[in-house]
Amino acid sequence: MATEQAAEKLNMSVNQIRALLKSGDLRDIQIDGRNVWRIAATDVESYIAEAYRVTAERIAAGGLPE
């Protein structure tokens, strides 16, 4: 999916998605040597799953306010 599509799915801005890509928290690939980049839907789903896991750990450790 395009960066814009990933941003919409995650309810983030395109700049936030680019920051995740730059940090390595989200992966993308270059298509066909052109300046076209895509993010796999499975990578977006993995990012969501990891966010749920981290949040659950924080809740269990008492790290989130009620």
All heavy atoms as TSV, in Angstrom:
chain	resi	resn	atom	element	x	y	z
A	1	MET	N	N	0.837	-1.174	0.000
A	1	MET	CA	C	0.000	0.000	0.000
A	1	MET	C	C	0.883	1.238	0.000
A	1	MET	O	O	2.034	1.175	0.425
A	1	MET	CB	C	-0.964	-0.021	1.182
A	1	MET	CG	C	-0.334	0.053	2.559
A	1	MET	SD	S	-1.514	0.011	3.947
A	1	MET	CE	C	-2.193	-1.609	3.775
A	2	ALA	N	N	0.354	2.314	-0.465
A	2	ALA	CA	C	1.081	3.576	-0.487
A	2	ALA	C	C	1.161	4.152	0.922
A	2	ALA	O	O	0.395	3.773	1.818
A	2	ALA	CB	C	0.371	4.566	-1.411
A	3	THR	N	N	2.090	5.065	1.118
A	3	THR	CA	C	2.268	5.708	2.415
A	3	THR	C	C	0.959	6.336	2.888
A	3	THR	O	O	0.588	6.218	4.054
A	3	THR	CB	C	3.367	6.783	2.318
A	3	THR	OG1	O	4.548	6.167	1.808
A	3	THR	CG2	C	3.662	7.413	3.651
A	4	GLU	N	N	0.243	6.956	1.982
A	4	GLU	CA	C	-1.019	7.608	2.325
A	4	GLU	C	C	-2.053	6.592	2.807
A	4	GLU	O	O	-2.836	6.870	3.714
A	4	GLU	CB	C	-1.565	8.389	1.120
A	4	GLU	CG	C	-0.707	9.570	0.706
A	4	GLU	CD	C	0.512	9.185	-0.140
A	4	GLU	OE1	O	0.640	7.997	-0.540
A	4	GLU	OE2	O	1.344	10.074	-0.379
A	5	GLN	N	N	-2.072	5.423	2.182
A	5	GLN	CA	C	-3.007	4.380	2.586
A	5	GLN	C	C	-2.666	3.837	3.972
A	5	GLN	O	O	-3.557	3.594	4.784
A	5	GLN	CB	C	-3.011	3.244	1.563
A	5	GLN	CG	C	-3.595	3.642	0.227
A	5	GLN	CD	C	-3.328	2.595	-0.834
A	5	GLN	OE1	O	-2.196	2.159	-1.009
A	5	GLN	NE2	N	-4.384	2.201	-1.529
A	6	ALA	N	N	-1.378	3.657	4.238
A	6	ALA	CA	C	-0.953	3.199	5.560
A	6	ALA	C	C	-1.328	4.238	6.617
A	6	ALA	O	O	-1.790	3.883	7.711
A	6	ALA	CB	C	0.541	2.929	5.580
A	7	ALA	N	N	-1.144	5.506	6.294
A	7	ALA	CA	C	-1.500	6.576	7.222
A	7	ALA	C	C	-2.990	6.540	7.537
A	7	ALA	O	O	-3.398	6.682	8.695
A	7	ALA	CB	C	-1.109	7.932	6.636
A	8	GLU	N	N	-3.794	6.321	6.522
A	8	GLU	CA	C	-5.241	6.254	6.734
A	8	GLU	C	C	-5.610	5.044	7.595
A	8	GLU	O	O	-6.402	5.157	8.527
A	8	GLU	CB	C	-5.964	6.180	5.391
A	8	GLU	CG	C	-7.474	6.220	5.524
A	8	GLU	CD	C	-8.169	6.252	4.173
A	8	GLU	OE1	O	-7.642	6.881	3.237
A	8	GLU	OE2	O	-9.244	5.643	4.079
A	9	LYS	N	N	-5.018	3.895	7.311
A	9	LYS	CA	C	-5.330	2.684	8.064
A	9	LYS	C	C	-4.949	2.823	9.529
A	9	LYS	O	O	-5.662	2.347	10.413
A	9	LYS	CB	C	-4.619	1.479	7.452
A	9	LYS	CG	C	-4.928	0.172	8.156
A	9	LYS	CD	C	-4.653	-1.009	7.281
A	9	LYS	CE	C	-4.982	-2.309	7.956
A	9	LYS	NZ	N	-6.378	-2.656	7.926
A	10	LEU	N	N	-3.820	3.485	9.797
A	10	LEU	CA	C	-3.346	3.640	11.169
A	10	LEU	C	C	-3.847	4.933	11.829
A	10	LEU	O	O	-3.514	5.215	12.973
A	10	LEU	CB	C	-1.817	3.607	11.201
A	10	LEU	CG	C	-1.192	2.260	10.840
A	10	LEU	CD1	C	0.311	2.397	10.666
A	10	LEU	CD2	C	-1.526	1.225	11.903
A	11	ASN	N	N	-4.630	5.708	11.092
A	11	ASN	CA	C	-5.152	6.984	11.585
A	11	ASN	C	C	-4.003	7.895	12.040
A	11	ASN	O	O	-4.019	8.439	13.140
A	11	ASN	CB	C	-6.164	6.773	12.716
A	11	ASN	CG	C	-6.987	8.008	12.967
A	11	ASN	OD1	O	-7.209	8.821	12.075
A	11	ASN	ND2	N	-7.441	8.175	14.192
A	12	MET	N	N	-3.003	8.000	11.174
A	12	MET	CA	C	-1.825	8.830	11.416
A	12	MET	C	C	-1.626	9.752	10.232
A	12	MET	O	O	-2.221	9.557	9.176
A	12	MET	CB	C	-0.564	7.960	11.550
A	12	MET	CG	C	-0.520	7.032	12.707
A	12	MET	SD	S	1.034	6.109	12.636
A	12	MET	CE	C	1.123	5.523	14.305
A	13	SER	N	N	-0.735	10.712	10.425
A	13	SER	CA	C	-0.374	11.565	9.295
A	13	SER	C	C	0.683	10.858	8.448
A	13	SER	O	O	1.359	9.929	8.917
A	13	SER	CB	C	0.175	12.905	9.801
A	13	SER	OG	O	1.455	12.725	10.375
A	14	VAL	N	N	0.841	11.309	7.233
A	14	VAL	CA	C	1.876	10.767	6.352
A	14	VAL	C	C	3.253	11.008	6.973
A	14	VAL	O	O	4.136	10.146	6.903
A	14	VAL	CB	C	1.771	11.383	4.935
A	14	VAL	CG1	C	2.964	11.015	4.082
A	14	VAL	CG2	C	0.476	10.932	4.261
A	15	ASN	N	N	3.437	12.156	7.616
A	15	ASN	CA	C	4.721	12.439	8.261
A	15	ASN	C	C	5.002	11.455	9.387
A	15	ASN	O	O	6.157	11.055	9.587
A	15	ASN	CB	C	4.766	13.872	8.782
A	15	ASN	CG	C	4.906	14.881	7.665
A	15	ASN	OD1	O	5.368	14.559	6.579
A	15	ASN	ND2	N	4.488	16.102	7.913
A	16	GLN	N	N	3.992	11.058	10.138
A	16	GLN	CA	C	4.181	10.065	11.198
A	16	GLN	C	C	4.580	8.711	10.601
A	16	GLN	O	O	5.442	8.021	11.145
A	16	GLN	CB	C	2.915	9.918	12.040
A	16	GLN	CG	C	2.655	11.100	12.951
A	16	GLN	CD	C	1.296	11.014	13.616
A	16	GLN	OE1	O	0.280	10.859	12.947
A	16	GLN	NE2	N	1.290	11.116	14.930
A	17	ILE	N	N	3.968	8.346	9.488
A	17	ILE	CA	C	4.324	7.094	8.818
A	17	ILE	C	C	5.771	7.163	8.337
A	17	ILE	O	O	6.540	6.216	8.515
A	17	ILE	CB	C	3.367	6.786	7.644
A	17	ILE	CG1	C	1.941	6.561	8.152
A	17	ILE	CG2	C	3.862	5.594	6.825
A	17	ILE	CD1	C	1.784	5.354	9.067
A	18	ARG	N	N	6.150	8.280	7.754
A	18	ARG	CA	C	7.535	8.431	7.289
A	18	ARG	C	C	8.521	8.318	8.454
A	18	ARG	O	O	9.599	7.741	8.303
A	18	ARG	CB	C	7.701	9.752	6.551
A	18	ARG	CG	C	7.033	9.723	5.193
A	18	ARG	CD	C	7.310	10.972	4.391
A	18	ARG	NE	N	6.614	10.894	3.113
A	18	ARG	CZ	C	5.874	11.856	2.608
A	18	ARG	NH1	N	5.736	13.000	3.244
A	18	ARG	NH2	N	5.270	11.695	1.440
A	19	ALA	N	N	8.155	8.842	9.615
A	19	ALA	CA	C	9.016	8.725	10.796
A	19	ALA	C	C	9.143	7.263	11.217
A	19	ALA	O	O	10.235	6.819	11.601
A	19	ALA	CB	C	8.471	9.575	11.936
A	20	LEU	N	N	8.047	6.510	11.155
A	20	LEU	CA	C	8.101	5.083	11.487
A	20	LEU	C	C	8.986	4.333	10.495
A	20	LEU	O	O	9.724	3.427	10.880
A	20	LEU	CB	C	6.691	4.478	11.477
A	20	LEU	CG	C	5.763	4.895	12.611
A	20	LEU	CD1	C	4.361	4.346	12.369
A	20	LEU	CD2	C	6.305	4.436	13.953
A	21	LEU	N	N	8.913	4.703	9.231
A	21	LEU	CA	C	9.753	4.073	8.215
A	21	LEU	C	C	11.220	4.410	8.460
A	21	LEU	O	O	12.087	3.533	8.395
A	21	LEU	CB	C	9.331	4.524	6.813
A	21	LEU	CG	C	7.932	4.080	6.373
A	21	LEU	CD1	C	7.523	4.812	5.105
A	21	LEU	CD2	C	7.884	2.577	6.175
A	22	LYS	N	N	11.497	5.660	8.758
A	22	LYS	CA	C	12.876	6.095	8.993
A	22	LYS	C	C	13.473	5.415	10.222
A	22	LYS	O	O	14.648	5.048	10.228
A	22	LYS	CB	C	12.920	7.613	9.158
A	22	LYS	CG	C	14.313	8.174	9.259
A	22	LYS	CD	C	14.307	9.684	9.290
A	22	LYS	CE	C	15.728	10.212	9.344
A	22	LYS	NZ	N	15.763	11.663	9.351
A	23	SER	N	N	12.653	5.212	11.268
A	23	SER	CA	C	13.143	4.583	12.500
A	23	SER	C	C	13.278	3.067	12.364
A	23	SER	O	O	13.895	2.420	13.203
A	23	SER	CB	C	12.200	4.908	13.659
A	23	SER	OG	O	10.972	4.204	13.509
A	24	GLY	N	N	12.649	2.513	11.317
A	24	GLY	CA	C	12.684	1.066	11.131
A	24	GLY	C	C	11.540	0.338	11.823
A	24	GLY	O	O	11.468	-0.887	11.780
A	25	ASP	N	N	10.644	1.086	12.466
A	25	ASP	CA	C	9.492	0.468	13.119
A	25	ASP	C	C	8.482	-0.074	12.115
A	25	ASP	O	O	7.673	-0.935	12.444
A	25	ASP	CB	C	8.799	1.464	14.053
A	25	ASP	CG	C	9.635	1.784	15.279
A	25	ASP	OD1	O	10.444	0.925	15.696
A	25	ASP	OD2	O	9.485	2.889	15.813
A	26	LEU	N	N	8.539	0.436	10.908
A	26	LEU	CA	C	7.680	-0.014	9.813
A	26	LEU	C	C	8.573	-0.146	8.586
A	26	LEU	O	O	9.485	0.660	8.394
A	26	LEU	CB	C	6.560	1.006	9.580
A	26	LEU	CG	C	5.399	0.623	8.696
A	26	LEU	CD1	C	4.664	-0.604	9.217
A	26	LEU	CD2	C	4.412	1.785	8.601
A	27	ARG	N	N	8.326	-1.172	7.780
A	27	ARG	CA	C	9.165	-1.430	6.599
A	27	ARG	C	C	8.447	-1.028	5.321
A	27	ARG	O	O	7.228	-1.068	5.254
A	27	ARG	CB	C	9.507	-2.914	6.495
A	27	ARG	CG	C	10.222	-3.466	7.693
A	27	ARG	CD	C	10.597	-4.914	7.545
A	27	ARG	NE	N	9.570	-5.731	6.905
A	27	ARG	CZ	C	9.805	-6.909	6.352
A	27	ARG	NH1	N	11.015	-7.415	6.340
A	27	ARG	NH2	N	8.834	-7.604	5.812
A	28	ASP	N	N	9.245	-0.672	4.314
A	28	ASP	CA	C	8.703	-0.441	2.976
A	28	ASP	C	C	9.718	-0.947	1.951
A	28	ASP	O	O	10.852	-1.263	2.292
A	28	ASP	CB	C	8.348	1.029	2.741
A	28	ASP	CG	C	9.533	1.977	2.855
A	28	ASP	OD1	O	10.598	1.571	3.351
A	28	ASP	OD2	O	9.380	3.152	2.468
A	29	ILE	N	N	9.271	-1.047	0.719
A	29	ILE	CA	C	10.140	-1.497	-0.361
A	29	ILE	C	C	10.000	-0.548	-1.546
A	29	ILE	O	O	8.956	0.074	-1.745
A	29	ILE	CB	C	9.815	-2.945	-0.821
A	29	ILE	CG1	C	8.365	-3.041	-1.316
A	29	ILE	CG2	C	10.091	-3.940	0.278
A	29	ILE	CD1	C	8.055	-4.344	-2.034
A	30	GLN	N	N	11.077	-0.465	-2.314
A	30	GLN	CA	C	11.038	0.340	-3.530
A	30	GLN	C	C	10.604	-0.562	-4.678
A	30	GLN	O	O	11.114	-1.668	-4.847
A	30	GLN	CB	C	12.396	0.948	-3.820
A	30	GLN	CG	C	12.359	1.936	-4.967
A	30	GLN	CD	C	13.682	2.657	-5.143
A	30	GLN	OE1	O	14.708	2.219	-4.648
A	30	GLN	NE2	N	13.640	3.761	-5.855
A	31	ILE	N	N	9.679	-0.073	-5.461
A	31	ILE	CA	C	9.123	-0.834	-6.574
A	31	ILE	C	C	9.779	-0.404	-7.879
A	31	ILE	O	O	9.817	0.782	-8.205
A	31	ILE	CB	C	7.588	-0.617	-6.688
A	31	ILE	CG1	C	6.882	-0.967	-5.386
A	31	ILE	CG2	C	7.005	-1.381	-7.858
A	31	ILE	CD1	C	6.972	-2.404	-4.973
A	32	ASP	N	N	10.336	-1.367	-8.598
A	32	ASP	CA	C	10.756	-1.174	-9.986
A	32	ASP	C	C	11.811	-0.100	-10.191
A	32	ASP	O	O	11.883	0.502	-11.240
A	32	ASP	CB	C	9.513	-0.881	-10.836
A	32	ASP	CG	C	9.743	-1.134	-12.320
A	32	ASP	OD1	O	10.642	-1.935	-12.639
A	32	ASP	OD2	O	9.019	-0.549	-13.136
A	33	GLY	N	N	12.628	0.198	-9.172
A	33	GLY	CA	C	13.705	1.155	-9.341
A	33	GLY	C	C	13.263	2.601	-9.472
A	33	GLY	O	O	14.084	3.500	-9.509
A	34	ARG	N	N	11.981	2.832	-9.577
A	34	ARG	CA	C	11.483	4.202	-9.648
A	34	ARG	C	C	11.342	4.723	-8.223
A	34	ARG	O	O	11.572	4.003	-7.268
A	34	ARG	CB	C	10.126	4.248	-10.355
A	34	ARG	CG	C	10.202	3.759	-11.798
A	34	ARG	CD	C	8.840	3.678	-12.416
A	34	ARG	NE	N	8.093	2.605	-11.759
A	34	ARG	CZ	C	6.789	2.473	-11.783
A	34	ARG	NH1	N	6.051	3.345	-12.399
A	34	ARG	NH2	N	6.201	1.473	-11.178
A	35	ASN	N	N	10.955	5.933	-8.064
A	35	ASN	CA	C	10.780	6.499	-6.727
A	35	ASN	C	C	9.378	6.177	-6.204
A	35	ASN	O	O	8.655	7.047	-5.748
A	35	ASN	CB	C	11.036	8.010	-6.741
A	35	ASN	CG	C	11.253	8.547	-5.351
A	35	ASN	OD1	O	11.635	7.806	-4.444
A	35	ASN	ND2	N	11.005	9.822	-5.170
A	36	VAL	N	N	9.008	4.894	-6.312
A	36	VAL	CA	C	7.716	4.424	-5.831
A	36	VAL	C	C	7.979	3.455	-4.684
A	36	VAL	O	O	8.690	2.463	-4.851
A	36	VAL	CB	C	6.927	3.716	-6.961
A	36	VAL	CG1	C	5.636	3.129	-6.436
A	36	VAL	CG2	C	6.664	4.674	-8.106
A	37	TRP	N	N	7.432	3.758	-3.529
A	37	TRP	CA	C	7.625	2.937	-2.342
A	37	TRP	C	C	6.285	2.402	-1.875
A	37	TRP	O	O	5.265	3.088	-1.959
A	37	TRP	CB	C	8.271	3.771	-1.237
A	37	TRP	CG	C	9.676	4.155	-1.583
A	37	TRP	CD1	C	10.053	5.201	-2.374
A	37	TRP	CD2	C	10.860	3.486	-1.188
A	37	TRP	NE1	N	11.418	5.227	-2.489
A	37	TRP	CE2	C	11.944	4.186	-1.760
A	37	TRP	CE3	C	11.125	2.383	-0.399
A	37	TRP	CZ2	C	13.259	3.797	-1.567
A	37	TRP	CZ3	C	12.430	2.005	-0.196
A	37	TRP	CH2	C	13.490	2.710	-0.785
A	38	ARG	N	N	6.294	1.176	-1.377
A	38	ARG	CA	C	5.067	0.548	-0.901
A	38	ARG	C	C	5.321	-0.143	0.437
A	38	ARG	O	O	6.423	-0.625	0.713
A	38	ARG	CB	C	4.536	-0.486	-1.897
A	38	ARG	CG	C	4.043	0.130	-3.201
A	38	ARG	CD	C	2.768	0.939	-2.977
A	38	ARG	NE	N	2.284	1.520	-4.196
A	38	ARG	CZ	C	2.421	2.793	-4.543
A	38	ARG	NH1	N	3.065	3.628	-3.754
A	38	ARG	NH2	N	1.942	3.251	-5.668
A	39	ILE	N	N	4.275	-0.208	1.238
A	39	ILE	CA	C	4.306	-0.862	2.539
A	39	ILE	C	C	3.370	-2.059	2.447
A	39	ILE	O	O	2.213	-1.925	2.032
A	39	ILE	CB	C	3.820	0.097	3.639
A	39	ILE	CG1	C	4.692	1.358	3.646
A	39	ILE	CG2	C	3.817	-0.586	4.993
A	39	ILE	CD1	C	4.098	2.522	4.401
A	40	ALA	N	N	3.869	-3.218	2.823
A	40	ALA	CA	C	3.043	-4.430	2.770
A	40	ALA	C	C	1.950	-4.354	3.838
A	40	ALA	O	O	2.194	-3.909	4.963
A	40	ALA	CB	C	3.900	-5.673	2.999
A	41	ALA	N	N	0.758	-4.803	3.475
A	41	ALA	CA	C	-0.350	-4.830	4.430
A	41	ALA	C	C	0.007	-5.680	5.642
A	41	ALA	O	O	-0.357	-5.343	6.775
A	41	ALA	CB	C	-1.616	-5.351	3.753
A	42	THR	N	N	0.771	-6.742	5.427
A	42	THR	CA	C	1.171	-7.595	6.553
A	42	THR	C	C	2.100	-6.846	7.506
A	42	THR	O	O	2.059	-7.086	8.721
A	42	THR	CB	C	1.851	-8.887	6.060
A	42	THR	OG1	O	2.937	-8.543	5.194
A	42	THR	CG2	C	0.874	-9.779	5.320
A	43	ASP	N	N	2.922	-5.940	6.987
A	43	ASP	CA	C	3.786	-5.142	7.862
A	43	ASP	C	C	2.967	-4.154	8.689
A	43	ASP	O	O	3.278	-3.915	9.856
A	43	ASP	CB	C	4.857	-4.411	7.052
A	43	ASP	CG	C	5.940	-5.349	6.547
A	43	ASP	OD1	O	6.230	-6.348	7.234
A	43	ASP	OD2	O	6.498	-5.085	5.470
A	44	VAL	N	N	1.939	-3.590	8.099
A	44	VAL	CA	C	1.047	-2.703	8.852
A	44	VAL	C	C	0.338	-3.502	9.947
A	44	VAL	O	O	0.254	-3.060	11.099
A	44	VAL	CB	C	0.035	-2.000	7.920
A	44	VAL	CG1	C	-1.002	-1.225	8.719
A	44	VAL	CG2	C	0.757	-1.081	6.946
A	45	GLU	N	N	-0.145	-4.694	9.615
A	45	GLU	CA	C	-0.817	-5.540	10.608
A	45	GLU	C	C	0.143	-5.949	11.719
A	45	GLU	O	O	-0.228	-5.982	12.893
A	45	GLU	CB	C	-1.434	-6.766	9.941
A	45	GLU	CG	C	-2.559	-6.447	8.961
A	45	GLU	CD	C	-3.734	-5.715	9.591
A	45	GLU	OE1	O	-4.046	-5.984	10.778
A	45	GLU	OE2	O	-4.333	-4.875	8.907
A	46	SER	N	N	1.392	-6.244	11.381
A	46	SER	CA	C	2.397	-6.585	12.387
A	46	SER	C	C	2.675	-5.402	13.303
A	46	SER	O	O	2.850	-5.572	14.517
A	46	SER	CB	C	3.697	-7.034	11.720
A	46	SER	OG	O	3.513	-8.247	11.043
A	47	TYR	N	N	2.717	-4.205	12.741
A	47	TYR	CA	C	2.921	-3.006	13.546
A	47	TYR	C	C	1.775	-2.831	14.541
A	47	TYR	O	O	2.001	-2.535	15.719
A	47	TYR	CB	C	3.045	-1.768	12.647
A	47	TYR	CG	C	3.190	-0.495	13.442
A	47	TYR	CD1	C	4.427	-0.125	13.966
A	47	TYR	CD2	C	2.092	0.306	13.699
A	47	TYR	CE1	C	4.556	1.024	14.724
A	47	TYR	CE2	C	2.207	1.458	14.466
A	47	TYR	CZ	C	3.435	1.811	14.976
A	47	TYR	OH	O	3.558	2.944	15.736
A	48	ILE	N	N	0.553	-3.045	14.073
A	48	ILE	CA	C	-0.618	-2.937	14.951
A	48	ILE	C	C	-0.545	-3.984	16.066
A	48	ILE	O	O	-0.768	-3.670	17.244
A	48	ILE	CB	C	-1.922	-3.077	14.140
A	48	ILE	CG1	C	-2.095	-1.875	13.208
A	48	ILE	CG2	C	-3.130	-3.239	15.066
A	48	ILE	CD1	C	-3.188	-2.043	12.173
A	49	ALA	N	N	-0.230	-5.223	15.710
A	49	ALA	CA	C	-0.139	-6.299	16.703
A	49	ALA	C	C	0.924	-5.978	17.754
A	49	ALA	O	O	0.710	-6.204	18.952
A	49	ALA	CB	C	0.159	-7.627	16.019
A	50	GLU	N	N	2.059	-5.455	17.323
A	50	GLU	CA	C	3.127	-5.091	18.260
A	50	GLU	C	C	2.677	-3.952	19.172
A	50	GLU	O	O	2.983	-3.944	20.369
A	50	GLU	CB	C	4.395	-4.714	17.496
A	50	GLU	CG	C	5.547	-4.295	18.365
A	50	GLU	CD	C	6.105	-5.386	19.267
A	50	GLU	OE1	O	5.713	-6.562	19.126
A	50	GLU	OE2	O	6.939	-5.061	20.132
A	51	ALA	N	N	1.956	-2.994	18.631
A	51	ALA	CA	C	1.449	-1.888	19.448
A	51	ALA	C	C	0.489	-2.403	20.513
A	51	ALA	O	O	0.524	-1.953	21.666
A	51	ALA	CB	C	0.768	-0.843	18.559
A	52	TYR	N	N	-0.370	-3.368	20.165
A	52	TYR	CA	C	-1.269	-3.977	21.151
A	52	TYR	C	C	-0.465	-4.699	22.228
A	52	TYR	O	O	-0.773	-4.606	23.414
A	52	TYR	CB	C	-2.231	-4.968	20.486
A	52	TYR	CG	C	-3.484	-4.345	19.937
A	52	TYR	CD1	C	-3.768	-4.402	18.574
A	52	TYR	CD2	C	-4.400	-3.717	20.767
A	52	TYR	CE1	C	-4.926	-3.838	18.057
A	52	TYR	CE2	C	-5.557	-3.152	20.264
A	52	TYR	CZ	C	-5.820	-3.218	18.915
A	52	TYR	OH	O	-6.961	-2.662	18.410
A	53	ARG	N	N	0.585	-5.424	21.821
A	53	ARG	CA	C	1.401	-6.172	22.779
A	53	ARG	C	C	2.083	-5.224	23.762
A	53	ARG	O	O	2.031	-5.433	24.972
A	53	ARG	CB	C	2.447	-7.011	22.046
A	53	ARG	CG	C	3.234	-7.954	22.961
A	53	ARG	CD	C	4.429	-8.567	22.255
A	53	ARG	NE	N	5.449	-7.589	21.898
A	53	ARG	CZ	C	6.273	-6.990	22.775
A	53	ARG	NH1	N	6.183	-7.250	24.053
A	53	ARG	NH2	N	7.176	-6.123	22.357
A	54	VAL	N	N	2.680	-4.165	23.251
A	54	VAL	CA	C	3.371	-3.193	24.094
A	54	VAL	C	C	2.384	-2.509	25.038
A	54	VAL	O	O	2.670	-2.326	26.227
A	54	VAL	CB	C	4.130	-2.164	23.222
A	54	VAL	CG1	C	4.623	-0.987	24.043
A	54	VAL	CG2	C	5.277	-2.834	22.494
A	55	THR	N	N	1.224	-2.162	24.535
A	55	THR	CA	C	0.213	-1.516	25.370
A	55	THR	C	C	-0.252	-2.451	26.484
A	55	THR	O	O	-0.388	-2.033	27.638
A	55	THR	CB	C	-0.988	-1.061	24.515
A	55	THR	OG1	O	-0.517	-0.155	23.511
A	55	THR	CG2	C	-2.040	-0.376	25.364
A	56	ALA	N	N	-0.470	-3.717	26.159
A	56	ALA	CA	C	-0.889	-4.693	27.171
A	56	ALA	C	C	0.178	-4.832	28.254
A	56	ALA	O	O	-0.150	-4.918	29.448
A	56	ALA	CB	C	-1.171	-6.043	26.518
A	57	GLU	N	N	1.452	-4.839	27.870
A	57	GLU	CA	C	2.537	-4.915	28.847
A	57	GLU	C	C	2.547	-3.694	29.752
A	57	GLU	O	O	2.732	-3.810	30.966
A	57	GLU	CB	C	3.890	-5.043	28.149
A	57	GLU	CG	C	4.160	-6.411	27.575
A	57	GLU	CD	C	5.523	-6.494	26.895
A	57	GLU	OE1	O	6.267	-5.485	26.874
A	57	GLU	OE2	O	5.829	-7.585	26.383
A	58	ARG	N	N	2.335	-2.520	29.175
A	58	ARG	CA	C	2.311	-1.301	29.975
A	58	ARG	C	C	1.144	-1.295	30.944
A	58	ARG	O	O	1.292	-0.870	32.090
A	58	ARG	CB	C	2.240	-0.072	29.063
A	58	ARG	CG	C	3.548	0.183	28.321
A	58	ARG	CD	C	3.471	1.357	27.382
A	58	ARG	NE	N	3.145	2.589	28.085
A	58	ARG	CZ	C	2.670	3.674	27.479
A	58	ARG	NH1	N	2.471	3.690	26.178
A	58	ARG	NH2	N	2.405	4.752	28.176
A	59	ILE	N	N	0.002	-1.764	30.503
A	59	ILE	CA	C	-1.170	-1.841	31.377
A	59	ILE	C	C	-0.891	-2.812	32.525
A	59	ILE	O	O	-1.166	-2.510	33.699
A	59	ILE	CB	C	-2.426	-2.248	30.592
A	59	ILE	CG1	C	-2.839	-1.117	29.649
A	59	ILE	CG2	C	-3.572	-2.614	31.538
A	59	ILE	CD1	C	-3.890	-1.503	28.640
A	60	ALA	N	N	-0.345	-3.961	32.199
A	60	ALA	CA	C	-0.055	-4.970	33.217
A	60	ALA	C	C	0.958	-4.456	34.250
A	60	ALA	O	O	0.896	-4.811	35.420
A	60	ALA	CB	C	0.471	-6.247	32.568
A	61	ALA	N	N	1.880	-3.603	33.797
A	61	ALA	CA	C	2.888	-3.058	34.695
A	61	ALA	C	C	2.402	-1.807	35.421
A	61	ALA	O	O	3.142	-1.207	36.199
A	61	ALA	CB	C	4.155	-2.737	33.906
A	62	GLY	N	N	1.150	-1.411	35.157
A	62	GLY	CA	C	0.596	-0.222	35.799
A	62	GLY	C	C	1.094	1.076	35.193
A	62	GLY	O	O	1.060	2.123	35.831
A	63	GLY	N	N	1.525	0.999	33.933
A	63	GLY	CA	C	2.125	2.165	33.281
A	63	GLY	C	C	1.160	3.098	32.606
A	63	GLY	O	O	1.575	4.135	32.104
A	64	LEU	N	N	-0.120	2.788	32.596
A	64	LEU	CA	C	-1.089	3.669	31.953
A	64	LEU	C	C	-2.107	4.159	32.984
A	64	LEU	O	O	-2.563	3.380	33.815
A	64	LEU	CB	C	-1.840	2.941	30.833
A	64	LEU	CG	C	-1.023	2.534	29.622
A	64	LEU	CD1	C	-1.898	1.793	28.623
A	64	LEU	CD2	C	-0.406	3.736	28.941
A	65	PRO	N	N	-2.445	5.427	32.948
A	65	PRO	CA	C	-3.449	5.936	33.891
A	65	PRO	C	C	-4.827	5.355	33.578
A	65	PRO	O	O	-5.110	5.009	32.436
A	65	PRO	CB	C	-3.417	7.453	33.666
A	65	PRO	CG	C	-2.866	7.628	32.296
A	65	PRO	CD	C	-1.967	6.458	32.040
A	66	GLU	N	N	-5.633	5.284	34.597
A	66	GLU	CA	C	-6.988	4.736	34.407
A	66	GLU	C	C	-7.946	5.750	33.880
A	66	GLU	O	O	-7.812	6.884	33.921
A	66	GLU	CB	C	-7.510	4.174	35.730
A	66	GLU	CG	C	-6.703	2.991	36.155
A	66	GLU	CD	C	-7.255	2.370	37.436
A	66	GLU	OE1	O	-8.415	2.585	37.761
A	66	GLU	OE2	O	-6.481	1.677	38.085
